[in-house]
Amino acid sequence: MPLTLAVHVHVHLHHHFHGPPGGYIGLAAAAVLTWAGLPGPGEAALVAAGVVAARGRLDVTEVVLIAWVAAAAGGMVGWGLGLRGGRALVATRRLPLHRLRTRALTQGERLYERHGLLAVFFTPAWMAGIAEMHWTRFVPANLVAALVWALAFGVGAYFAGPPVADVVHDVGTVGLLVVLGVVVGGAALEALRRQRRARS
């Protein structure tokens, strides 16, 4: 039964989308995970899909549409998780740094009260849930933020991706890993600097 269902879904997607359905399914899963709160896979999958679309193996409109819908759905999942259990987790006294977490919660609430719609663009969806942002404000902001994300990464990779893909092919996997390590390391150092400034 599960195998029959999987074959049926595969055939259905193959007739309705341009290119292999596995690419769209992988993109959707990565976008949901990223917007639900797991950083990283969504952007990488969307950039890869944009590059593949530029080479004619996927359709860029379908890539953007699927990324948008999946990201919006993932945002709703993240918001729901934050709303249901995030606040209690942050406020739990048994966990370390209780005072710091409580102060961050108060500042987050103020941020969402003053700049709620804009905050959704720059913070994970679960933070909006923890700050108890009402769904009537969160849903439209989440839809717009997901669309901007899908267009920026998907269309950006579609036009700029092939040259980037050629560079990656030239430098190889090891070179790409070195570049990624430098970028991630730089971001981590900057986050540590900001954390130290906030404490002092």
N, C-alpha and C positions, 0 to 999 in steps of 0.2 A: 504493500500500500504506500509507504513513504517513498519508495523508488518510483512508483507510477506517478505520484504527485510531483516529485522532483522533475521527472521527464516532461510532464505536462506544463509545469511552470517554465522550464527551459525552452520548450517549443513555442509557448505563448509569447515569451519575451523576445525570442529570436525573430518572430514575425512582426513584432511591433516596434522593435528598436533597430537602429543601424549599427551593425557590429556585434561582437560577442556579448551575450547577456551577462556573462560572468564579470566583465569589466564594470558594468552598471551596478550589479549587485555588490561587488567589492567596494565601489565608491560610496554607495548608499550606507553600507555597514560602517565604513570608516567615518563618514560624516556624522552619523548618529552617535557613535562612540565619542568623537571629539566634542560635539556640542552637548553631550550628556555630562562631560567633565573629564574625559581622558585626553590630555593634550597631545597633539602631533599627527596621528594617522590621517585625519581628515584633510589637512592641507597637502600632505604628501600625495595622497590618493587623488585629490582634485587636480593638482599640478600634473601628475602623471597622466590622468585622463585627458587633460587639456592638450598635452603634448601628443598623445595618441590620436586625439581628434584632429590635430593639425596635420597628421600624417594620413588622414582619411580612413582610419579604422574605427572611429567612433564619431558620433554626431555631436558637435559642440553645443547645440541648443539642448539636446537631450542630456548631455553632461551637466550643464548649468541647471536645468530643471530638476533633475534627480538630486543633485547636490543641494539645491535650495530646499526641496521638500524634506529630504532626509535630515538636513541641518536643523530645520525648523522643528521637526519631530524630536530630534535629539535634545534641542533646547527645552522643549516642553518636558521631556523626561528629567533633565537636569534640574529644572525649576521645581518639578514635583518632588524630586528627591530632597532638594534643599528645604522645601516647604514642610515636608513630612518629618524628616529626621535630622536635618542639618543643624537647626537651631539648638535642639537638645544636646547634640554632640558637641557643639561649640561651647555651650554653657556648662558642660559637665565639669564638676570640681575635681574629679579624680584624675583627669588628664593633666599633663604638665602645662605650664604657662597659662593658668586660668585667668589671671588678671589681664595679660596681653590679649587673650582671645576675647574677653568681655569688652575690652576697649575697642578692638577691631570690629566687633559686632555692632557696638554703638555708632562708630564712625560709618560703617556700612549702611546702617539704617538711615543716617543723615544723608549719605550720598544718594541713596535711592529715593528718598523723599524729595530732595532738591533737583536731582538730575537723573531721575529714574530711566527715562527713555534713552538718554545718551549713555548711561552706565551699562545698559544691556549690550551696547556695541563693544565695550572694552573690558567686561568682566565675564567670568563663566556663568552660565545660566543658573547653576545651583546657588550662587551668591544672591541672585535676585529672589530665589525661594527662601533662603535663610533670612533675608531682609523683609520677607513677607510682602513683596511687591504684588499688588492685586493683579489677577489674571487679565482684567480689562486694559491694564496698562502694559503688562508683560507681553501678551500675545501679539499685538501689532508691532511692538518694538522688536520682538524676536523674529517675526516674519521679515521685517525690513533689514535687520542685521544679517539674517541668513542669506537674503537675496544679495546684499552688498558683498558678503563673503564669497558666495558662489560666482558672482560676476567678476570680482577682482581676481580671484585665484584661477577660475576656470578660463575666462576669456583672456586674462593676462598670460597664462601658460599657453593658450592656443596661439597667440601672436608672438610671444617671446620665447616659448618653449623649445621649438626646434633648434635654434642656436644654442640654447642651454644644454639640450640633450646631446648635441654634437660635441660640446666641450666635455660633458661627462664621459662620453664615449672615448674622447681623446685622453683624458687624464686617468680614466679607469676607475674601478671601484675603490681602490686604496686611496687615490687622490680625493675622491668624493668623500670618503669617510674622514680624511684629514680635515677637509674644509668644514664638514659638518661638526667635527670635534671642536674646531676653533670657534665656530659660531655658537655652539651650545655652551662651551666653556666661557666665552665672553659674556653671554647672557646670564650665566650662573654667577660670575663675578660681579656683574652689575646689580643683580638681585641682592647679593650679600652686602654690597656697598649701601644700597638703599635701606636694607634692614638695620645696618649699624647706625646710619644717620637717624632713622626713626627712633632707635633706642636712646640715642644721646640727646 
